């Protein structure tokens, strides 16, 4: 039920990389106080993984060859998750 103007205002004033990082940090801080999260670990180790999202079309990027992904154009997101299942980066 939000208008385009309301969404644009929300984006312009509240959605940023810094705000996302601060919100994520607050969620992790609260999550670590939940006794159940300690069953998976103490939050000092992590796992990391990349995920490729293909982008269609042809262009100059199609000529680049990546050893892992070939020459398919796309973007990779790299995620870091603690042993308590908190995504911290």
Secondary structure, 3 states (H helix, E strand, C coil): CCCHHHHHHHHHHHCCHHHHHHHHHHHHHHHCCCHHHHHCCCCCCEEEEEEEEECCCCCHHHHCCECCCECCCEEEEEEEEECCCCECC
